[in-house]
Amino acid sequence: MLYAIIATDVPDSLENRLAARPAHLARLDDLKNQGRMVLAGPHPAVDSNDPGTAGFTGSLVVAEFDSLQAAEEWAAADPYKAAGVYGNVIVKPFKQVYP
């Protein structure tokens, strides 16, 4: 089943986000290589694809997991969580309708 992982960054976490980004992307690449990734990306803090020093307010990942528990465990082990970037993470079942 698909799950949406919706994470919210803590204020002033851009430096930590950038430092943890390679490890975070490696985990996303792993999901992609397994054919389990639907989409993933950050929420810019301003209305721009490149928010610069404004940074980001969080992230969204939609991917396939065996269960809600597996999705929650995967989210809890995210390098952004360990680096103190994510202050809150919500994991919810997701039903893709489009495309």
Wavefront OBJ file of the C-alpha trace (Angstrom):
o trace
v 0.000 0.000 0.000
v 1.069 3.592 -0.490
v 1.792 5.891 2.447
v 2.279 9.652 2.632
v 5.050 10.789 4.940
v 4.512 14.449 5.757
v 7.320 16.062 7.711
v 7.591 19.564 9.141
v 10.977 21.204 9.650
v 11.892 22.968 12.859
v 12.749 26.669 12.441
v 16.291 27.554 11.343
v 17.165 23.983 10.321
v 18.555 24.682 6.843
v 22.192 24.085 7.844
v 21.324 20.718 9.406
v 19.155 19.853 6.394
v 22.000 20.508 3.976
v 24.445 18.460 6.065
v 22.097 15.453 6.256
v 20.877 15.712 2.653
v 23.242 13.127 1.061
v 22.165 10.417 3.525
v 18.505 11.415 3.148
v 18.713 11.227 -0.645
v 20.454 7.845 -0.497
v 17.454 6.384 1.327
v 15.079 7.898 -1.221
v 17.214 6.507 -4.051
v 16.933 3.085 -2.434
v 13.123 3.304 -2.494
v 13.246 4.488 -6.104
v 15.556 1.653 -7.149
v 13.174 -0.837 -5.541
v 10.296 0.629 -7.572
v 8.493 1.771 -4.415
v 8.801 5.567 -4.814
v 5.865 7.572 -6.182
v 7.181 11.067 -5.411
v 9.282 12.958 -2.918
v 10.402 16.508 -2.348
v 10.672 19.446 0.011
v 8.280 22.314 0.691
v 10.119 25.591 -0.054
v 9.610 28.274 2.595
v 8.941 30.845 -0.131
v 7.195 30.703 -3.494
v 10.268 29.573 -5.439
v 11.868 26.346 -6.623
v 15.138 27.684 -5.207
v 14.313 29.305 -1.865
v 17.943 30.076 -1.046
v 18.509 30.984 2.585
v 14.741 30.949 3.260
v 15.091 27.171 3.243
v 12.248 24.708 3.552
v 9.306 24.056 5.839
v 9.189 20.292 5.456
v 8.994 17.392 3.038
v 6.572 14.973 1.429
v 7.307 11.372 0.490
v 4.742 9.055 -1.091
v 6.019 5.497 -1.330
v 4.970 1.877 -1.059
v 5.468 -0.015 2.199
v 4.197 -3.363 3.482
v 2.323 -1.729 6.352
v 1.717 1.488 8.239
v 4.170 0.284 10.877
v 6.870 -0.288 8.234
v 6.293 3.218 6.837
v 6.453 4.732 10.330
v 9.675 2.871 11.106
v 11.220 3.998 7.826
v 10.233 7.615 8.529
v 11.573 7.474 12.086
v 14.994 6.408 10.776
v 15.295 9.321 8.329
v 18.613 11.193 8.594
v 16.686 14.477 8.729
v 14.955 13.245 11.880
v 18.296 12.256 13.432
v 19.833 15.619 12.467
v 17.048 17.558 14.170
v 15.581 18.897 10.915
v 12.153 17.332 11.304
v 10.144 18.419 14.298
v 6.966 16.548 13.382
v 6.343 13.594 11.075
v 2.923 12.242 10.118
v 2.528 8.952 8.256
v -0.840 8.202 6.640
v -2.160 5.630 4.205
v -2.488 7.141 0.733
v -4.711 6.130 -2.151
v -3.409 7.372 -5.481
v -6.214 8.388 -7.841
v -4.298 10.502 -10.391
v -2.352 10.052 -12.579
l 1 2 3 4 5 6 7 8 9 10 11 12 13 14 15 16 17 18 19 20 21 22 23 24 25 26 27 28 29 30 31 32 33 34 35 36 37 38 39 40 41 42 43 44 45 46 47 48 49 50 51 52 53 54 55 56 57 58 59 60 61 62 63 64 65 66 67 68 69 70 71 72 73 74 75 76 77 78 79 80 81 82 83 84 85 86 87 88 89 90 91 92 93 94 95 96 97 98 99
